[in-house]
């Protein structure tokens, strides 16, 4: 039978007794076909190289619908969160015969870059094309006092360089990004998730290597 289109997102369930599994970005394994950037493929449980679905394994596929490309994914408390360039999906282990269920959790909240998200104590927080969002079972827009300042000077062509970092000691999440005219990260916006509304914004120093 014909193979399904090659997927952008590949997923390997490591353990049949766990709901939260490991996500893997493996790229296009079938170079002779056209890659489908909205296609998810997950392997048979505990068999990382077996992705072809059959009646006697748990491998499978699923195609997301909202927009044009999968941007990233993280393991959350009870599910896998998968972002496209416009939407958020929840991917949850349900067992046989479907293995995973997929539910759209939000729209107009896509991920800016593949490293622009983090999960803290069951809450996912991320930087989107149009603001900062969080999800802990319900999608919420995060208040940000410096949002206009950040987005008015954000280099969107360098969105894949955006990187999110977590500092548990000071309960802070920071997004490092490129400003307009820069192709290297030169600024950071920081959110204190304990105080919930405290944002700071810094310009990173330039380091010259001689």
GULOTOR-987402 format. One record per residue: chain; x negated, y negated, z negated of N, C-alpha, C, O in turn; residue in one letter. Coordinates in steps of 0.1 Angstrom, whole numbers, plus 5000, padded with zeros to 4 digits. Each point is the difference from the previous one (the first is absolute). Example, Ala and Ser with C-alpha at 12.3 -4.5 7.8 and 13.67 -1.06 7.14 Angstrom:
<recs>
A	4868	5057	4922	5009	4988	5000	4991	4988	5000	4990	5000	4993	A
A	5014	4989	5014	4991	4989	5000	5008	4989	4992	4995	4989	4999	S
</recs>
This chain:
<recs>
A	4992	5012	5000	5008	4988	5000	4991	4987	5000	4989	5001	4995	X
A	5016	4988	5010	4992	4988	5000	4998	4995	4986	5008	5001	4991	X
A	4980	4994	5008	4996	4994	4986	5006	4987	4998	5002	4992	5010	X
A	5001	5004	4978	5005	4986	4997	4989	4990	5003	4989	5004	5000	X
A	5015	4984	5002	4990	4990	5003	4990	4999	4988	5004	5002	4989	X
A	4983	4995	5014	4990	4998	4989	5004	4989	4991	5005	4990	5004	X
A	4992	5012	4983	5004	4991	4990	4989	4990	4996	4988	5004	5001	X
A	5016	4985	4994	4991	4990	4994	4997	5004	4986	4989	4998	4995	X
A	5021	5007	4998	4999	5003	4986	5001	5015	4998	5010	5007	5004	X
A	4980	4999	4990	5000	5015	4997	5000	5001	4984	4994	4993	4993	X
A	5013	5017	5003	5002	5002	4986	4998	5015	4996	5005	5009	5006	X
A	4987	4992	4983	4996	5014	4996	5006	5002	4986	4994	4995	4990	X
A	5016	5013	5008	5005	5004	4987	4990	5010	4994	4998	5011	5005	X
A	4996	4985	4984	4989	5008	4994	5006	5011	4991	4994	5011	5000	X
A	5017	4987	4993	5004	5009	4990	5015	5001	5000	5007	4990	4999	X
A	4998	5022	5003	5015	5002	5001	5007	4997	4987	5012	4999	5000	X
A	4981	4999	4989	5006	4998	4987	5000	4985	4996	5005	4996	4990	X
A	4990	4996	5019	5000	4985	4998	5009	4993	5009	5001	5003	5012	X
A	5005	4986	4982	5008	4991	5008	4991	4990	5007	5002	4997	5012	X
A	4989	4998	4980	4991	4989	5006	4988	5007	5007	4993	5008	4993	X
A	5006	4990	5020	4989	5007	5007	4990	4990	5006	5002	4988	4999	X
A	4988	5017	5007	4989	4992	5005	5003	4996	5014	5004	5008	5008	X
A	4995	4979	4995	5002	4995	5014	4987	4999	5007	4990	4997	4994	X
A	5010	5006	5019	4987	5000	5008	5003	4993	5013	5009	5003	5007	X
A	4981	4988	4996	5000	4994	5014	4990	5008	5008	4988	4998	4998	X
A	5017	5010	5012	4991	5008	5007	4999	4996	5015	4991	5004	5007	X
A	5017	4986	4997	4999	4996	5014	5007	5009	5010	5008	5009	4996	X
A	4988	4989	5017	5007	5007	5010	4992	5013	5003	4988	5000	5004	X
A	5019	5011	4994	4993	5013	5002	5002	5005	5015	4992	5009	5004	X
A	5017	4986	5003	5003	5004	5014	4996	4989	5009	5009	4992	5003	X
A	4979	5007	5001	4995	4988	5008	5006	5000	5014	5000	4989	5006	X
A	5006	5022	4998	5005	5000	5014	5014	4994	5001	5005	4998	5011	X
A	5001	5000	4978	5014	4995	5000	5000	4985	4995	4990	4995	4994	X
A	5021	4998	5007	5002	4987	4996	5004	5000	4985	5009	5007	4996	X
A	4983	4986	4996	5003	4999	4986	5013	4993	4997	5002	4989	5005	X
A	5006	5016	4986	5012	4994	4995	4997	4994	4986	4997	5007	4991	X
A	5002	4979	5009	4996	4993	4988	5010	5000	4988	4998	4995	4990	X
A	5014	5012	5013	5010	5000	4989	5003	5015	4996	5010	5003	4994	X
A	4981	5006	5010	5002	5014	4998	4992	5005	4988	4988	4998	4999	X
A	5019	5009	4992	4994	5007	4988	5000	5015	5002	5010	5006	5004	X
A	4979	5000	4994	4998	5014	5000	4995	5005	4987	4990	4995	4995	X
A	5016	5015	4999	4995	5006	4987	4997	5014	5002	5007	5008	5007	X
A	4982	4997	4986	4995	5013	5002	5008	5010	4991	5008	4997	4991	X
A	4989	5016	5012	5005	5011	4991	4994	4998	4986	4988	4996	4999	X
A	5019	5007	4991	4994	4998	4986	4988	5008	4998	4999	5012	5003	X
A	4990	4981	4992	4987	5006	4997	4993	5006	5012	4990	5007	4999	X
A	5014	4989	5013	4993	5004	5012	4998	4987	5009	5009	4997	5008	X
A	4980	4997	4990	4998	4986	5006	5000	5000	5015	5002	4990	5006	X
A	4994	5021	5000	4999	5000	5015	5012	5006	5007	5000	5001	5012	X
A	5011	5002	4981	5012	5005	5006	5011	4990	5000	5007	4998	4990	X
A	4995	4996	5022	5010	4989	5001	5011	5004	5009	5010	4993	5001	X
A	4989	5018	5006	5011	5004	5009	5012	5006	4992	4998	5010	4993	X
A	5014	4984	5008	5011	5005	4992	5004	5013	5005	5000	5003	5012	X
A	5004	5006	4979	5006	5013	5004	5010	5004	4989	5001	4994	4989	X
A	5006	5018	5013	5010	5004	4991	4994	5005	4987	5007	5001	4990	X
A	4980	5003	5010	4994	5005	4988	4990	4992	4993	4991	5004	4992	X
A	5009	4982	5011	4991	4991	4993	5007	4987	4997	5012	4999	5004	X
A	4982	4992	4989	5006	4988	4995	4995	4988	5008	5003	4989	4996	X
A	4990	5013	5015	4995	4989	5008	5012	4993	5007	5010	5007	5002	X
A	4989	4981	5002	5011	4993	5006	4995	4986	5006	4989	4996	4998	X
A	5021	4998	5008	4998	4986	5005	5011	4991	4998	5012	5005	4997	X
A	4986	4982	5004	5011	4991	4998	4996	4987	5007	4988	4995	4999	X
A	5021	4999	5008	4997	4987	5007	5007	4988	4993	5013	5001	4999	X
A	4980	4989	4996	5006	4989	4994	5006	4991	5012	4996	5001	5011	X
A	5013	4990	4985	5007	4992	5010	4998	4985	5000	5000	4994	5011	X
A	4998	5000	4978	5000	4986	4999	4986	4994	5004	4990	5001	4993	X
A	5010	4993	5019	4989	4992	5006	4991	5010	5008	5005	5009	5006	X
A	4982	4989	4994	4992	5006	5010	4988	5008	4995	4994	5008	5008	X
A	5001	4990	4980	4988	5007	4996	5000	5002	4985	5003	4992	4992	X
A	4992	5020	5004	4997	5003	4985	4988	4993	4996	4989	5000	5007	X
A	5012	4992	4982	4988	4992	4996	4993	5006	4988	4988	4998	4999	X
A	5018	5010	4992	4993	5005	4989	5009	5008	4991	5012	5001	5002	X
A	4983	5006	4988	5007	5008	4991	4992	5002	4987	4988	5000	5000	X
A	5020	5002	4989	4994	5003	4987	5008	5010	4992	5012	5001	5003	X
A	4982	5006	4988	5007	5009	4992	5005	4992	4988	4993	4994	4992	X
A	5021	5006	5006	5006	4993	4989	5003	5010	4989	4995	5012	5000	X
A	5013	4985	4990	5003	5008	4989	5007	5013	5003	4997	5010	4996	X
A	5014	4989	5013	5008	5011	5003	5001	5003	5015	5008	5008	5004	X
A	4985	4984	5004	5002	5001	5014	4987	4994	5007	4991	4996	4994	X
A	5010	5005	5019	4990	4993	5009	5007	4988	5006	5011	5001	5006	X
A	4982	4988	4993	5005	4988	5007	4993	4997	5013	4988	5000	5000	X
A	5019	4999	5011	4995	4998	5013	5005	4987	5006	5012	4997	5000	X
A	4979	4995	5004	5004	4987	5006	4998	5000	5015	4990	5005	5005	X
A	5019	4989	5002	4998	4996	5014	4996	4985	5000	4998	4994	4990	X
A	5001	5001	5022	4998	4985	5001	5012	4992	4997	4999	4987	5000	X
A	5012	5019	4996	5012	4993	4996	5008	5005	4988	5008	4993	4994	X
A	4990	5020	5003	5008	5007	4990	4993	5008	4991	4988	5003	5001	X
A	5019	5001	4988	4994	5009	4990	5009	5013	5000	5012	4999	4999	X
A	4981	5013	5000	5007	5012	5000	4996	5008	4988	4988	4999	4996	X
A	5021	5009	4998	4997	5009	4989	5000	5014	5005	5009	5005	5007	X
A	4980	5002	4991	4998	5014	5004	4999	5009	4988	4990	4999	4993	X
A	5020	5009	5005	5001	5008	4987	5001	5015	5002	5007	5004	5009	X
A	4985	5003	4983	5000	5015	5002	5013	5005	4994	5004	4997	4989	X
A	5003	5011	5020	5013	5006	4996	5000	5015	5001	5010	5007	4997	X
A	4979	4999	5009	4999	5015	5001	5007	5005	5013	5004	4992	5008	X
A	4997	5021	4993	5006	5006	5012	5015	4997	5001	5006	4998	4990	X
A	4999	5000	5022	4993	5003	5013	4994	4987	5006	4992	5002	5010	X
A	5010	4987	4985	4996	4987	5006	4986	4995	4995	4994	4992	5007	X
A	5001	5013	4982	4988	4997	4993	5000	4985	4995	4997	4998	4988	X
A	5005	4992	5021	5001	4986	4996	5012	4994	5005	5005	5003	5010	X
A	5000	4988	4981	5011	4991	5005	4994	4986	5002	4991	4996	4994	X
A	5015	4997	5015	4996	4986	5004	5011	4990	4998	5012	5003	5005	X
A	4986	4986	4988	5010	4990	4998	4994	4986	5002	4989	4997	4995	X
A	5018	4995	5013	4995	4986	5001	5003	4992	4988	5011	5000	4996	X
A	4979	4995	4998	5001	4993	4987	5001	4984	5002	5004	4993	4990	X
A	4993	5003	5022	5000	4985	5002	4996	4996	5014	4994	5008	5007	X
A	5010	4981	4997	4996	4994	5013	4996	4986	4999	5002	4994	4989	X
A	4991	5001	5021	4994	4987	4999	4990	4999	4989	4998	4989	4993	X
A	4995	5022	5004	4990	5000	4989	4988	5009	5004	4994	5006	4991	X
A	5003	4994	5022	4989	5009	5004	4987	4997	4994	4998	4989	4994	X
A	4992	5020	5008	4987	4998	4994	4991	4992	5009	5000	5003	5012	X
A	4993	4988	4983	4991	4991	5008	4988	5008	5005	4997	4999	5012	X
A	4997	5009	4980	4988	5008	5004	5000	5013	4992	5007	5001	4990	X
A	4986	5009	5015	5001	5013	4994	4995	5000	4985	5003	5009	4993	X
A	4989	4981	5003	4994	5000	4987	5006	4989	4991	4995	4996	4990	X
A	5017	4999	5014	5006	4988	4994	5011	5004	4989	5008	4992	4997	X
A	4991	5021	4998	5010	5005	4991	4993	5007	4988	4989	5004	5001	X
A	5018	4996	4988	4995	5007	4988	5012	5005	4992	5011	4994	5001	X
A	4987	5016	4991	5010	5005	4991	4995	4999	4985	4989	5005	4997	X
A	5020	4989	4995	4996	4998	4986	5012	5005	4991	5011	4994	5001	X
A	4987	5016	4991	5010	5004	4990	5014	5002	5007	5010	4996	4994	X
A	4990	5011	5018	5012	5003	5006	5006	4989	5009	5011	5001	5006	X
A	4982	4988	4995	5004	4988	5008	4990	4998	5012	4988	4999	4997	X
A	5017	5001	5015	4992	4997	5011	5000	4985	5003	5011	4994	5000	X
A	4978	5000	5003	4999	4985	5003	4992	4999	5013	4990	5006	5001	X
A	5014	4985	5007	4993	4998	5013	5002	4987	5006	5009	4992	4997	X
A	4982	5005	5012	5001	4987	5008	5006	5003	5014	4995	5010	5007	X
A	5015	4983	4997	5007	5002	5012	4997	4989	5010	4992	4990	4997	X
A	5014	5010	5014	4999	4990	5010	5006	4987	4995	4996	4989	5004	X
A	5014	5012	4987	5008	4988	4996	5002	4999	4985	5010	4995	4995	X
A	4980	5010	4998	5001	4998	4985	4994	5012	4993	4996	5010	5006	X
A	5006	4989	4980	4995	5011	4992	5012	5008	4994	5011	4993	4997	X
A	4988	5020	5003	5012	5008	4996	4995	5011	4990	4989	5003	4998	X
A	5022	5002	4994	4997	5011	4991	5012	5010	5001	5011	4996	5003	X
A	4986	5016	4994	5010	5010	5001	4999	5010	4988	4989	5006	4999	X
A	5021	4996	4993	5000	5010	4989	5014	5007	5000	5006	5001	4990	X
A	4998	5003	5022	5014	5005	5002	5009	4990	5006	5011	5004	5006	X
A	4985	4983	4994	5008	4990	5006	4990	4989	5006	4991	4996	4993	X
A	5012	5000	5019	4991	4990	5006	5002	4986	4994	5012	4996	4999	X
A	4977	4998	4998	5001	4986	4994	4989	4991	5007	4989	5005	5002	X
A	5015	4983	5000	4990	4990	5005	4994	4994	4988	5006	4996	4990	X
A	4980	5003	5010	4993	4995	4988	4999	4985	5001	4996	4994	5010	X
A	5007	4999	4979	4998	4985	5000	4985	4997	5001	4992	5006	4992	X
A	5005	4985	5016	4985	4996	5002	4999	4985	5001	5005	4994	5010	X
A	4989	4999	4981	4999	4986	5000	4991	4995	5011	5000	4988	5004	X
A	4991	5021	5001	4990	4995	5010	5003	5007	5014	4991	5001	5008	X
A	5021	5005	4993	5003	5007	5013	4998	4992	5012	4994	5004	5010	X
A	5011	4984	4990	4999	4991	5012	4985	4997	5003	4996	5000	5012	X
A	4997	4998	4978	4986	4997	5001	4992	5011	5006	4991	4998	5009	X
A	5012	5014	4987	4994	5012	5005	5004	5003	5015	4991	5001	5008	X
A	5022	4999	4995	5004	5003	5013	4998	4989	5011	4999	5003	5012	X
A	5000	4985	4983	4997	4989	5010	4986	5001	5005	4997	4993	5010	X
A	4994	5014	4982	4986	5000	5004	4995	5015	5001	4989	5003	4996	X
A	5020	5005	5009	4997	5015	5001	4997	5003	5014	5007	4997	5009	X
A	4981	5010	4993	4997	5005	5013	5007	5013	5003	4995	5011	4995	X
A	5016	4989	5012	5008	5012	5002	4994	5010	5010	5003	5012	5000	X
A	4987	4983	5008	4994	5009	5009	4990	5009	4993	4995	5010	5005	X
A	5001	4986	4983	4991	5008	4991	5007	5007	4989	4995	5002	4989	X
A	5018	5001	5013	5009	5006	4990	4994	5013	4994	5003	5003	4989	X
A	4991	5005	5020	4995	5013	4995	4988	4999	4991	4996	5009	4994	X
A	4999	4979	5004	4989	4998	4991	5005	4996	4986	4993	5001	4990	X
A	5020	4996	5009	5006	4998	4987	4998	5012	4991	5003	5011	5003	X
A	4993	4986	4984	4997	5011	4991	5006	4996	4986	4998	4989	4996	X
A	5008	5021	4998	5007	4998	4987	4991	5007	4990	4997	5011	5001	X
A	5001	4982	4988	4992	5006	4989	5007	4999	4986	5008	4990	4998	X
A	4990	5019	4994	5007	5001	4987	4990	4998	4988	4989	5007	5000	X
A	5014	4984	4991	4991	4999	4988	5009	5003	4988	5007	4991	4995	X
A	4993	5021	5000	5009	5004	4989	4996	4993	4987	5009	4997	4992	X
A	4978	4999	5006	4996	4994	4988	5007	4987	4998	5004	4996	4988	X
A	4998	4996	5023	5006	4987	4999	5014	5000	5006	5006	4989	5002	X
A	5000	5023	5001	5013	5002	5006	5002	4991	5012	5010	4993	5001	X
A	4980	5007	5008	5000	4991	5012	4999	5009	5013	4994	5010	5000	X
A	5013	4985	5010	4999	5005	5013	4996	4989	5009	5005	4989	5000	X
A	4985	5014	5008	4994	4990	5009	5001	5004	5015	4997	5012	5003	X
A	5007	4979	5006	5000	5002	5014	4989	4991	5006	5000	4988	4999	X
A	4990	5019	5007	4989	4993	5007	5003	4999	5015	5004	5010	5006	X
A	4995	4978	5000	5004	4998	5014	4992	4990	5007	4991	4993	4993	X
A	5010	5006	5020	4993	4990	5008	5009	4988	5003	5012	5001	5002	X
A	4982	4987	4997	5007	4988	5003	4999	4997	5015	4992	5007	5007	X
A	5016	4984	4998	4999	4996	5014	4986	4996	5003	4994	4992	4993	X
A	5001	5013	5019	4987	4996	5004	4989	5009	4995	4988	4999	5003	X
A	5016	5011	4988	4990	5009	4994	5003	5014	5004	5011	5004	5000	X
A	4978	5004	5003	5002	5014	5003	4994	5009	4989	4999	5012	5002	X
A	4998	4982	4987	4996	5007	4988	5008	4995	4988	5005	4989	5000	X
A	4997	5020	4990	5008	4996	4988	4993	4989	4993	4988	5000	4997	X
A	5020	4989	5001	4994	4988	4993	5009	4994	4989	4997	4990	4994	X
A	5015	5017	5004	5009	4995	4989	5007	5012	4993	5000	5011	5006	X
A	5005	4986	4982	5007	5010	4993	5012	4993	4992	4998	4989	4995	X
A	5013	5018	5005	5011	4996	4992	5003	5011	4990	5000	5011	5003	X
A	5002	4984	4984	5001	5010	4989	5013	4999	4993	5005	4989	4997	X
A	5001	5022	4999	5013	5001	4993	4998	5007	4987	4994	5011	5000	X
A	5010	4983	4989	5000	5007	4987	5013	5007	4998	5011	4994	4997	X
A	4989	5019	5004	5013	5008	5000	5006	5001	4986	5011	5004	4998	X
A	4981	4993	4991	5005	5000	4987	5008	4987	4997	5011	5000	4994	X
A	4984	4989	5011	5007	4987	4998	5010	4998	5011	5009	4991	4999	X
A	4990	5016	5012	5010	5001	5011	5001	4988	5009	5004	5001	5011	X
A	4992	4987	4984	5001	4988	5009	4987	4992	5001	5000	4990	5006	X
A	4989	5016	4988	4988	4992	5000	4991	5004	5012	4995	5011	5001	X
A	5004	4979	5008	4991	5002	5012	4988	4990	4999	5001	4989	4995	X
A	4988	5016	5010	4989	4991	5001	4995	5001	5015	5002	5010	5006	X
A	4990	4980	4998	4995	5001	5014	4986	4994	5000	4998	4989	4995	X
A	4993	5019	5010	4986	4996	5000	4994	5001	5014	5005	5007	5009	X
A	4985	4984	4994	4992	5002	5012	4987	5007	4997	4993	4996	4991	X
A	5005	5015	5016	4988	5008	4997	4987	4993	5005	5000	4993	5010	X
A	4990	5009	4982	4987	4993	5004	4994	5007	5012	5002	5012	5003	X
A	4990	4981	5005	4994	5006	5012	4986	5006	4995	4992	4993	4993	X
A	5006	5019	5011	4987	5006	4996	4992	5002	5012	5004	5007	5010	X
A	4984	4988	4990	4991	5001	5012	4989	5011	4996	4994	5000	4990	X
A	5005	5010	5020	4990	5010	4998	4988	4996	5009	5001	4999	5012	X
A	4987	4999	4982	4988	4996	5008	4990	5011	5000	4989	4999	5006	X
</recs>
